[in-house]
Amino acid sequence: MSNRIEIHNAWNELVPAWKMVWQASHELERWAAFMPHCDRLLALAREQGLTELEDALRPLSVLLANVKEPGAKQTSAVDLLLPHIFAVVRDVCSPALQRSTVASQVEDEGLPLVVMLTSDTDSVQDLLLQMEHYGYAFKVFVDYRQGLQTALAQRAVAVVMEVGDGLDARLAGLADQISRSGLKWFAMSRKGDFRLRLQAIRHGAQGFFLEPLSINALVDAVDPLVFTAKEDPYRVLALDDSATVLASIQKALEQMPNLSLRAIRQPDLVLETLLDFSPDVLLLDFHMQGCNGLEVAKIIRQNKAFESIPIIFLTSETSQAVQLEAMRHGGDDFLTKPISQAQLVNTVISKAERYRGLRKLMVEDSLTGLFNHVKTKALLQQALLQGERQGLPVCYAILDLDHFKRVNDSYGHTVGDAVLKTLARYLKQRLRRADVVGRYGGEEFVVVFFDASEEQALERLDSIREGFSKIYHAYDEGIFAVTFSAGLAHYPSFSNMMELMVAADNALYAAKRAGRNCVQLAKS
């Protein structure tokens, strides 16, 4: 199991060490200080079985071993190697980019498989009944060897192994075999003390479950291994009046497959380009003809839509007072020219990731991870405008959990929150990437079906309603089921956003009056 924190920290220590080399590449002492950081990263790659990272680091290790009289030639050679190494490091360290060969292999063979190894089959009968409703095949084995063989043969997405009071030689051997095979495994026990957890991670456990294992805990842990969201490339806008500088930026960043760069030389184009391109990072030259970067930053920050975009100044300015003034007026970082490729790539990626993360918090509902009310309305409006331009239909649905107040009153708000999260997950997995799913508030959810007819949207929504009604939710004394009602409205039958939302809301109330647990279509 890769320790992302160790890898991440080792890389972040390597980058400033390389910057010191870059500033005086002829000084052998600086190279000597840089080399241990590379050795540390290579050692971690070998310890954790990260062959892709080890392969990426090997040319650098060979190059450094042969540095006798360092200079610009060796510096350029390292600069060419570091962007690829960074791409591999980022792949290893980012949970959003976990790649499961297991998941890809089971897609064509039916539901992804989870294998449970336990001596107490009675305790997991509820899981056996429920996992299919959550999109998984689930098999339980008392014979651990047989269960492992099945997991290997069918490329299970995860193995859950009951470890009792600890991993004896037999269990440790099984755990090591699972890890070597590339499968992910989770430990499970009635005890959760530090000693037992430490044993588990030392043998490659992906996580630790306390018994009795709940369906929500299992699904939350396994989902990221199977349903990984594809991230759009980070968008980088570079403004510099020097064609040479822009060319060097392009050369450095084009090696990164997850970056999209747009370069401009005229400061007066920056606002319209920001609107059109929506960058995650702005690289801004500090000294340009006609104005300076500080003035451009002030103009950008006056526009509320751009007030949080990270601005990285590119400058040969070494005055601390000038740099502090620029940071005070909206700058997020300073890169002093000449800039090494590794430093540029590392800074751009780190700022873009942070910006994406903050923006995600602003538009997501904290409980369910769906879009919040404000963002959902904005996306509905966007879908309607696109539908109007392209002559495509759009359907809008509002869903409401039936008798949800009874759930909170009878089983508690913690159980109620689990029900909301389950519906959110169920909707996300069963809708297309082009569709929008949001939490409207309380127990109400909305779905925007883009390029879908009334019949298509109604069929999909009714299928989801029927499947969700078969899911059981656990509380201290047993299980219960919940249903939802929904109203569906269609554009262009309703010509604008307000009419569409009102029509769907009225259809929802019609569904409630019709006895609940049904979908009603709005009549134009």
Number of C-alpha atoms within 10 A of each C-alpha: 18 16 12 16 10 14 20 17 11 19 21 13 14 21 21 14 20 25 18 15 22 23 13 16 21 16 15 16 11 19 21 14 15 21 17 13 19 22 16 16 23 23 13 18 21 14 12 14 14 17 13 14 22 20 15 19 22 14 14 21 15 10 12 18 10 10 13 9 10 18 16 12 10 17 18 14 13 19 19 15 16 22 22 18 21 21 20 18 22 19 17 21 18 11 13 15 16 16 16 17 14 21 20 14 15 17 11 9 10 11 15 23 25 22 23 27 23 22 16 12 13 9 13 17 11 15 19 18 13 18 20 15 15 19 17 19 19 18 18 21 18 13 11 19 12 12 20 23 12 16 21 17 9 17 23 24 28 24 27 22 26 24 22 16 13 17 18 11 9 9 17 18 13 17 27 15 15 22 17 13 10 15 21 23 28 23 27 26 21 14 16 14 10 9 11 19 19 11 16 23 16 12 21 23 24 20 16 20 21 14 14 11 16 16 18 18 11 16 16 13 15 21 15 16 20 19 14 15 11 8 9 9 13 19 19 21 22 25 25 23 19 13 12 10 18 20 11 14 20 16 12 19 20 15 14 17 11 14 17 17 17 15 19 17 16 13 20 11 11 19 15 10 15 17 11 9 14 16 21 25 27 27 24 26 25 24 17 16 10 7 12 14 24 23 13 19 23 15 15 20 16 10 11 8 12 17 15 17 23 21 25 26 27 24 18 15 15 11 8 9 9 12 18 12 12 21 18 11 13 21 23 17 18 22 19 13 12 12 18 22 22 25 19 18 21 18 17 24 22 12 20 21 14 13 17 15 11 12 14 13 14 14 17 19 18 11 12 19 18 24 24 22 17 14 18 23 18 10 17 23 15 12 24 23 16 16 17 15 9 10 12 17 20 28 29 26 29 25 24 24 21 19 13 18 13 11 19 15 10 12 15 13 13 10 17 21 16 16 25 20 18 19 21 19 18 19 22 17 12 13 17 12 12 11 19 21 24 28 26 22 12 11 19 17 25 29 24 27 27 23 20 19 16 20 11 12 24 21 13 14 24 17 12 17 22 14 14 20 14 14 23 19 19 18 15 7 7 8 11 13 13 18 20 24 25 32 28 29 31 27 24 17 16 20 13 13 17 10 16 24 22 14 23 27 21 21 24 27 16 20 21 20 9 13 10 20 19 20 25 23 22 22 13 13
